[in-house]
Amino acid sequence: MIKRKADYTVQENENMRGGDGLVTIEHLLTPEEMYEKGRLYAKITLEPGCSIGHHVHEGEMESYYIISGEAEVSDNGEIVTVNAGDSVLTKNNEGHSIKNTGTSPLEFMALILYK
């Protein structure tokens, strides 16, 4: 199966989870295509200054892989700077947020799997 970029569902969220600005989500796989093992596999883009607010994952985990840009991540309350090539893992019952602190778009892959 090949999915072309034109086949992806693109979603735009304003002030996602209480964050700032616009979040663009390109859904690469549906939950059905992941055999219902997860709910998200997507490329996410945040423009400079935009963010996804703090939230806790219950019954699931989320992983980010930073493709490009620079971000500030709250990893269970610890503020850490991440760059291209870094990854972030938020386990079940843990919380995180992410903010683009750079001058170019922040692009990262996000994967949410059920526990």
Sine and cosine of phi, psi and omega as CSV:
sin_phi,cos_phi,sin_psi,cos_psi,sin_omega,cos_omega
0.00,0.00,0.75,-0.66,0.06,-1.00
-0.89,-0.46,0.75,-0.66,0.11,-0.99
-0.91,-0.42,0.79,-0.61,0.03,-1.00
-1.00,0.01,0.42,-0.91,0.01,-1.00
-0.79,0.62,-0.61,0.79,-0.01,-1.00
-0.91,0.41,-0.30,0.95,-0.01,-1.00
-1.00,0.07,-0.24,0.97,-0.04,-1.00
-0.94,0.34,0.59,-0.81,0.16,-0.99
-0.99,0.13,0.80,-0.60,0.02,-1.00
-0.95,-0.32,0.78,-0.62,-0.04,-1.00
-0.85,-0.52,0.68,-0.73,0.08,-1.00
-0.88,-0.47,0.81,-0.58,-0.01,-1.00
-0.88,-0.47,0.80,-0.60,0.08,-1.00
-1.00,-0.02,0.73,-0.68,0.05,-1.00
0.80,0.60,0.77,0.64,-0.07,-1.00
-0.88,0.47,0.81,-0.59,0.00,-1.00
0.81,0.59,0.55,0.83,0.02,-1.00
0.99,0.11,0.15,0.99,0.02,-1.00
-0.98,0.19,-0.11,-0.99,-0.04,-1.00
-0.96,-0.28,0.64,-0.77,0.15,-0.99
0.97,0.24,-0.31,-0.95,-0.13,-0.99
-0.99,-0.16,0.69,-0.73,0.07,-1.00
-0.90,-0.44,0.81,-0.58,0.05,-1.00
-0.96,-0.27,0.81,-0.59,-0.05,-1.00
-0.87,-0.50,0.87,-0.50,0.12,-0.99
-0.98,-0.18,0.95,-0.30,-0.02,-1.00
-0.98,0.22,0.92,-0.39,-0.05,-1.00
-1.00,0.09,-0.60,0.80,0.04,-1.00
-0.74,-0.67,0.52,-0.85,0.10,-1.00
-1.00,0.01,0.30,-0.95,0.08,-1.00
-0.83,0.55,-0.59,0.81,0.03,-1.00
-0.90,0.44,-0.63,0.78,0.02,-1.00
-0.94,0.33,-0.30,0.95,0.07,-1.00
-0.99,-0.15,0.34,0.94,0.01,-1.00
0.81,0.58,0.56,0.83,0.03,-1.00
0.86,0.51,0.35,0.94,0.05,-1.00
-0.99,0.10,-0.22,0.98,-0.01,-1.00
-0.37,-0.93,0.07,-1.00,-0.05,-1.00
-0.86,-0.51,-0.10,0.99,-0.03,-1.00
-0.46,-0.89,0.75,-0.66,0.26,-0.97
-0.63,-0.78,0.95,-0.32,-0.18,-0.98
-0.46,-0.89,0.36,-0.93,0.19,-0.98
-0.99,-0.16,0.79,-0.61,-0.05,-1.00
-0.90,-0.43,0.67,-0.75,0.02,-1.00
-0.83,-0.56,0.76,-0.65,0.09,-1.00
-0.84,-0.54,0.80,-0.60,0.09,-1.00
-0.96,0.28,0.29,-0.96,0.01,-1.00
-0.77,0.63,0.72,-0.69,0.01,-1.00
1.00,0.09,-0.21,0.98,-0.02,-1.00
-1.00,0.09,0.40,-0.92,-0.07,-1.00
-0.47,-0.88,0.28,-0.96,0.21,-0.98
-0.93,-0.36,0.84,-0.55,-0.08,-1.00
-0.93,0.36,0.22,-0.98,-0.04,-1.00
-0.88,0.47,0.70,-0.72,0.06,-1.00
-0.45,-0.90,0.39,-0.92,-0.03,-1.00
-0.93,-0.36,0.65,-0.76,0.05,-1.00
-0.99,-0.13,0.83,-0.56,0.01,-1.00
-0.87,-0.50,0.85,-0.53,-0.02,-1.00
0.98,0.20,0.26,0.96,-0.03,-1.00
-0.33,-0.94,0.15,-0.99,0.10,-1.00
-0.77,-0.63,0.37,-0.93,0.08,-1.00
-0.72,-0.69,0.66,-0.75,0.05,-1.00
-0.83,-0.55,0.68,-0.74,0.12,-0.99
-0.92,-0.39,0.63,-0.78,0.19,-0.98
-0.83,-0.55,0.88,-0.47,-0.07,-1.00
-0.98,0.18,0.87,-0.49,0.01,-1.00
-1.00,0.08,-0.76,0.65,-0.02,-1.00
-0.44,-0.90,0.47,-0.88,0.04,-1.00
0.98,-0.20,-0.11,-0.99,0.00,-1.00
-0.73,-0.69,0.65,-0.76,-0.04,-1.00
-0.62,-0.78,0.36,-0.93,0.15,-0.99
-0.95,-0.33,0.82,-0.57,-0.03,-1.00
-0.90,-0.43,0.71,-0.71,0.20,-0.98
-1.00,-0.07,0.93,-0.37,-0.01,-1.00
-0.96,-0.27,1.00,-0.04,-0.09,-1.00
0.82,0.58,0.64,0.77,0.05,-1.00
1.00,-0.07,-0.27,0.96,0.05,-1.00
-1.00,0.04,0.84,-0.54,-0.03,-1.00
-1.00,0.07,0.82,-0.57,-0.06,-1.00
-0.72,-0.70,0.64,-0.77,0.11,-0.99
-1.00,0.00,0.73,-0.68,0.05,-1.00
-0.82,-0.57,0.47,-0.89,-0.03,-1.00
-0.71,-0.71,0.07,-1.00,0.02,-1.00
-0.76,0.65,0.74,-0.67,0.00,-1.00
0.99,-0.10,-0.26,0.97,0.03,-1.00
-0.99,0.10,0.38,-0.93,0.09,-1.00
-0.74,-0.67,0.38,-0.92,-0.02,-1.00
-0.77,-0.64,0.74,-0.67,0.05,-1.00
-0.86,-0.51,0.84,-0.54,0.06,-1.00
-0.91,-0.42,0.94,-0.35,-0.07,-1.00
-0.99,0.12,0.11,-0.99,0.05,-1.00
-0.78,0.62,0.73,-0.68,0.00,-1.00
0.92,0.39,0.32,0.95,0.11,-0.99
-0.94,-0.34,0.30,-0.95,-0.04,-1.00
-0.79,-0.61,0.38,-0.92,0.01,-1.00
-0.37,-0.93,0.23,-0.97,0.17,-0.99
-0.52,-0.85,0.24,-0.97,0.00,-1.00
-0.54,-0.84,0.65,-0.76,0.00,-1.00
-0.68,-0.73,0.71,-0.70,0.08,-1.00
-0.97,0.26,0.93,-0.37,0.00,-1.00
-0.97,-0.26,0.07,1.00,-0.01,-1.00
-1.00,-0.04,-0.16,-0.99,-0.02,-1.00
-0.96,-0.28,-0.01,1.00,0.03,-1.00
-0.81,-0.59,0.22,-0.98,0.01,-1.00
-0.85,0.53,0.61,-0.79,0.13,-0.99
-1.00,-0.09,0.82,-0.57,0.04,-1.00
-0.85,-0.53,0.74,-0.67,0.04,-1.00
-0.50,-0.86,0.43,-0.90,0.09,-1.00
-1.00,-0.02,0.64,-0.77,0.05,-1.00
-0.81,-0.59,0.71,-0.71,0.02,-1.00
-0.75,-0.67,0.83,-0.56,0.08,-1.00
-0.89,-0.46,0.86,-0.52,0.03,-1.00
-0.88,-0.48,0.55,-0.84,0.03,-1.00
-0.97,0.23,0.49,-0.87,0.02,-1.00
-0.94,0.35,0.00,0.00,0.00,0.00
